[in-house]
């Protein structure tokens, strides 16, 4: 999916936007970046399969529900996992911003300090479902951010979540406080 198609196909307001404002995963790879550069998660805790778009304000990701996910059972997984998908998508955006402002070796540590609001329209997700998640920073003060997130499956909204996050900031990109 091209950057200019994301908003049209997924009905996310920030995308489409001016060409060149966001980056697609292949461009992340061209910069020598990976999800592990953007997120502190490793191994089976990385739930994002693909970054569809990212800039300093918003990100759109694709996640495929897998049996290896935490809390997954034979029939799928409860909708509460959408909070983690939202947090990781916010982490992609904020990780990109961190790398741009503090450097690649900066501290990836961030904390989910609050769930201000969460509304789920499904109780569970089936294995193999494609979930498109969009996260946008809507408020920022010092190291605190408020992020509005939407999760969609096919053409249906399945969750709206507002997260409150704290991002550790480092001096001069040293990776040390």
KEKE-3310 file (N, C-alpha, C; in steps of 0.2 Angstrom, whole numbers, plus 5000, padded with zeros to 4 digits):
npx = (5004:5003:5009:5000:4988:4984:4975:4964:4960:4959:4952:4958:4961:4973:4981:4977:4990:5002:5013:5028:5028:5026:5034:5036:5038:5048:5056:5060:5068:5077:5084:5091:5084:5074:5060:5064:5073:5065:5056:5056:5052:5055:5057:5044:5036:5035:5022:5018:5017:5019:5024:5015:5014:5023:5027:5033:5022:5011:5007:5004:5000:5001:4994:4994:4984:4991:4994:5005:5004:5003:4991:4984:4972:4966:4955:4957:4960:4957:4949:4956:4970:4971:4974:4988:4992:4989:4998:5010:5010:5009:5022:5030:5028:5033:5045:5051:5051:5060:5072:5075:5076:5085:5094:5100:5105:5099:5089:5076:5066:5050:5034:5018:5007:4994:4977:4966:4954:4945:4936:4929:4923:4922:4922:4932:4946:4949:4961:4973:4967:4968:4974:4972:4981:4980:4989:4990:4999:4991:4992:5006:5017:5032:5039:5028:5014:4999:4989:4979:4971:4966:4959:4956:4947:4946:4933:4928:4928:4936:4941:4943:4955:4962:4978:4990:5006:5023:5039:5056:5069:5084:5101:5109:5108:5114:5110:5111:5105)
npy = (4994:5011:5026:5037:5031:5026:5033:5034:5021:5016:5025:5035:5050:5058:5053:5051:5062:5076:5071:5062:5066:5056:5040:5024:5007:5000:5011:5014:5003:5006:5017:5009:5005:4996:4988:4985:4996:5006:5002:4996:4983:4965:4949:4938:4948:4958:4964:4970:4969:4976:4992:5004:5018:5032:5046:5061:5064:5054:5037:5022:5005:4988:4973:4956:4944:4932:4915:4915:4926:4935:4929:4923:4911:4895:4899:4912:4929:4940:4956:4965:4965:4974:4986:4985:4984:4997:5004:5000:5004:5018:5019:5017:5029:5038:5033:5035:5049:5051:5045:5054:5066:5063:5054:5038:5029:5033:5031:5019:5018:5019:5023:5016:5025:5028:5024:5033:5032:5019:5011:4997:4987:4974:4958:4949:4943:4935:4922:4925:4937:4953:4968:4985:4998:5015:5028:5044:5057:5068:5077:5085:5087:5092:5077:5069:5062:5062:5051:5047:5033:5022:5006:4995:4983:4975:4985:4990:4999:4994:4997:5012:5021:5030:5034:5038:5042:5041:5046:5042:5054:5058:5065:5073:5062:5051:5039:5038:5043)
npz = (5000:4996:5003:5000:4998:5010:5019:5011:5009:5022:5029:5038:5046:5045:5035:5018:5015:5012:4999:5004:5017:5027:5031:5023:5027:5019:5016:5029:5030:5020:5026:5035:5047:5059:5066:5079:5081:5083:5094:5111:5112:5110:5101:5102:5108:5099:5091:5079:5062:5050:5045:5039:5037:5044:5053:5062:5070:5068:5066:5056:5056:5052:5059:5061:5068:5079:5085:5093:5101:5117:5128:5118:5112:5107:5099:5096:5102:5116:5115:5122:5119:5109:5115:5118:5104:5100:5108:5104:5091:5093:5099:5087:5080:5090:5092:5080:5080:5091:5087:5076:5083:5094:5090:5084:5094:5106:5121:5121:5130:5136:5144:5146:5154:5157:5152:5145:5139:5132:5120:5114:5100:5098:5105:5104:5094:5079:5075:5063:5058:5050:5057:5056:5063:5069:5076:5084:5090:5100:5110:5119:5132:5138:5143:5142:5133:5124:5116:5102:5096:5084:5079:5066:5057:5042:5035:5046:5062:5076:5088:5099:5106:5119:5124:5137:5138:5143:5139:5140:5140:5133:5135:5122:5113:5119:5125:5138:5154)
capx = (5000:5007:5007:4994:4982:4982:4969:4958:4958:4957:4948:4961:4961:4980:4983:4982:4993:5006:5018:5034:5027:5027:5038:5034:5043:5053:5060:5064:5074:5083:5088:5094:5081:5070:5055:5068:5076:5059:5052:5060:5050:5059:5055:5036:5032:5034:5016:5017:5020:5021:5023:5012:5016:5025:5031:5034:5015:5007:5009:4999:5003:4997:4996:4991:4983:4994:4993:5010:5003:5001:4984:4980:4970:4964:4949:4959:4962:4952:4950:4961:4976:4971:4978:4995:4993:4989:5004:5016:5009:5012:5029:5033:5028:5037:5052:5054:5053:5066:5078:5076:5078:5090:5099:5098:5107:5095:5085:5070:5062:5044:5030:5011:5005:4987:4972:4961:4948:4945:4930:4930:4916:4922:4925:4938:4949:4951:4968:4974:4964:4973:4971:4976:4980:4983:4990:4992:5000:4986:4994:5012:5020:5038:5040:5021:5011:4992:4989:4973:4972:4960:4960:4951:4948:4942:4931:4925:4931:4935:4943:4945:4959:4967:4983:4994:5013:5029:5045:5062:5073:5092:5105:5113:5107:5120:5107:5111:5102)
capy = (5000:5017:5031:5041:5027:5024:5037:5033:5014:5015:5031:5038:5057:5061:5050:5054:5069:5078:5066:5063:5068:5050:5035:5017:5002:4999:5017:5013:4998:5010:5020:5005:5005:4991:4989:4985:5002:5011:5000:4992:4976:4960:4943:4937:4954:4963:4962:4974:4965:4981:4999:5007:5025:5035:5053:5063:5065:5049:5031:5017:4999:4982:4967:4949:4940:4925:4911:4916:4932:4934:4928:4920:4904:4891:4902:4919:4932:4945:4963:4969:4965:4980:4992:4984:4986:5004:5007:4999:5009:5025:5018:5017:5036:5041:5030:5039:5056:5050:5044:5060:5072:5062:5049:5030:5026:5035:5027:5018:5017:5023:5019:5017:5027:5028:5023:5038:5030:5013:5008:4991:4985:4967:4955:4944:4944:4928:4921:4927:4943:4959:4974:4991:5003:5021:5032:5051:5062:5074:5082:5084:5092:5089:5070:5066:5063:5059:5048:5044:5027:5018:5000:4993:4976:4976:4992:4992:5001:4989:5000:5018:5021:5036:5032:5043:5039:5045:5044:5044:5058:5057:5070:5072:5055:5046:5033:5037:5049)
capz = (5000:4995:5008:4998:4998:5017:5021:5007:5011:5029:5032:5044:5044:5044:5029:5014:5016:5007:4998:5007:5024:5030:5028:5022:5030:5014:5017:5035:5029:5016:5031:5040:5053:5060:5072:5085:5082:5085:5099:5115:5112:5106:5100:5101:5110:5094:5088:5073:5056:5045:5046:5033:5037:5050:5054:5069:5073:5068:5062:5054:5056:5051:5063:5060:5075:5079:5091:5098:5105:5124:5130:5113:5113:5100:5096:5095:5108:5118:5112:5127:5116:5105:5119:5116:5097:5100:5112:5100:5085:5096:5099:5081:5079:5095:5091:5074:5082:5096:5082:5072:5088:5099:5088:5084:5100:5112:5125:5119:5136:5136:5148:5146:5161:5158:5147:5147:5136:5128:5118:5110:5097:5097:5111:5103:5087:5077:5072:5056:5056:5049:5060:5055:5069:5068:5082:5082:5096:5100:5115:5121:5136:5141:5141:5142:5127:5124:5109:5100:5092:5081:5076:5061:5054:5036:5034:5053:5067:5081:5095:5099:5113:5120:5129:5140:5138:5146:5135:5143:5136:5135:5133:5116:5110:5122:5127:5145:5157)
cpx = (5004:5004:5001:4988:4980:4976:4963:4955:4956:4953:4951:4963:4968:4983:4977:4984:4998:5012:5025:5034:5028:5032:5035:5039:5049:5058:5064:5069:5079:5087:5092:5091:5076:5065:5059:5072:5071:5056:5057:5058:5055:5055:5047:5032:5031:5028:5014:5021:5022:5020:5021:5014:5018:5028:5031:5027:5011:5010:5003:5002:4998:4999:4991:4990:4986:4993:4999:5010:5001:4994:4980:4978:4969:4959:4951:4961:4957:4954:4955:4968:4977:4974:4985:4997:4994:4995:5010:5016:5011:5019:5033:5034:5033:5044:5055:5056:5059:5072:5080:5079:5084:5095:5097:5100:5104:5091:5078:5064:5056:5039:5022:5009:4998:4983:4967:4954:4949:4938:4931:4923:4916:4924:4931:4940:4951:4958:4968:4971:4969:4970:4976:4975:4983:4983:4993:4993:4995:4988:5001:5015:5026:5039:5033:5018:5004:4991:4982:4974:4965:4962:4954:4952:4943:4940:4927:4930:4930:4937:4945:4948:4963:4972:4987:5001:5018:5035:5051:5066:5080:5095:5109:5113:5112:5117:5108:5108:5107)
cpy = (5006:5022:5035:5037:5025:5027:5035:5026:5013:5020:5034:5045:5060:5058:5049:5061:5071:5073:5067:5065:5062:5045:5028:5013:5001:5005:5017:5008:5002:5014:5016:5004:4999:4993:4989:4992:5007:5009:4996:4985:4971:4953:4943:4943:4959:4961:4965:4970:4970:4988:5002:5014:5027:5042:5055:5064:5058:5043:5026:5011:4993:4976:4961:4946:4933:4921:4912:4922:4931:4934:4925:4913:4901:4895:4910:4922:4938:4952:4967:4970:4972:4986:4991:4986:4993:5007:5006:5003:5016:5025:5019:5025:5039:5039:5034:5046:5056:5050:5051:5066:5070:5057:5042:5027:5029:5030:5026:5017:5022:5019:5021:5019:5028:5026:5027:5036:5024:5011:5003:4989:4978:4964:4951:4945:4937:4928:4922:4934:4949:4965:4979:4996:5009:5025:5039:5054:5068:5079:5080:5089:5089:5081:5066:5067:5059:5057:5045:5039:5024:5012:4998:4986:4977:4984:4994:4994:4996:4992:5008:5019:5027:5034:5038:5039:5044:5042:5047:5048:5058:5063:5069:5065:5050:5040:5033:5044:5053)
cpz = (5000:5001:5006:4997:5005:5019:5017:5008:5018:5033:5038:5041:5042:5037:5024:5016:5011:5005:5001:5015:5029:5027:5028:5025:5025:5015:5023:5034:5025:5021:5036:5046:5053:5065:5078:5087:5085:5092:5104:5115:5108:5106:5099:5104:5105:5090:5081:5067:5051:5047:5039:5032:5044:5049:5061:5073:5073:5064:5061:5053:5054:5055:5061:5066:5074:5085:5096:5102:5112:5124:5124:5115:5106:5096:5094:5101:5110:5116:5116:5123:5111:5109:5118:5109:5097:5103:5107:5093:5087:5097:5093:5079:5083:5094:5085:5076:5087:5092:5079:5077:5092:5096:5089:5091:5107:5115:5123:5124:5136:5141:5146:5153:5162:5151:5149:5145:5132:5126:5112:5107:5096:5104:5110:5095:5085:5074:5065:5053:5055:5052:5058:5060:5067:5075:5080:5089:5095:5105:5118:5126:5140:5138:5141:5135:5128:5117:5108:5095:5090:5078:5072:5059:5048:5035:5041:5058:5073:5088:5093:5106:5113:5126:5131:5141:5141:5142:5139:5138:5138:5133:5127:5113:5113:5124:5135:5148:5161)
residu = (UNK:UNK:UNK:UNK:UNK:UNK:UNK:UNK:UNK:UNK:UNK:UNK:UNK:UNK:UNK:UNK:UNK:UNK:UNK:UNK:UNK:UNK:UNK:UNK:UNK:UNK:UNK:UNK:UNK:UNK:UNK:UNK:UNK:UNK:UNK:UNK:UNK:UNK:UNK:UNK:UNK:UNK:UNK:UNK:UNK:UNK:UNK:UNK:UNK:UNK:UNK:UNK:UNK:UNK:UNK:UNK:UNK:UNK:UNK:UNK:UNK:UNK:UNK:UNK:UNK:UNK:UNK:UNK:UNK:UNK:UNK:UNK:UNK:UNK:UNK:UNK:UNK:UNK:UNK:UNK:UNK:UNK:UNK:UNK:UNK:UNK:UNK:UNK:UNK:UNK:UNK:UNK:UNK:UNK:UNK:UNK:UNK:UNK:UNK:UNK:UNK:UNK:UNK:UNK:UNK:UNK:UNK:UNK:UNK:UNK:UNK:UNK:UNK:UNK:UNK:UNK:UNK:UNK:UNK:UNK:UNK:UNK:UNK:UNK:UNK:UNK:UNK:UNK:UNK:UNK:UNK:UNK:UNK:UNK:UNK:UNK:UNK:UNK:UNK:UNK:UNK:UNK:UNK:UNK:UNK:UNK:UNK:UNK:UNK:UNK:UNK:UNK:UNK:UNK:UNK:UNK:UNK:UNK:UNK:UNK:UNK:UNK:UNK:UNK:UNK:UNK:UNK:UNK:UNK:UNK:UNK:UNK:UNK:UNK:UNK:UNK:UNK)
# end
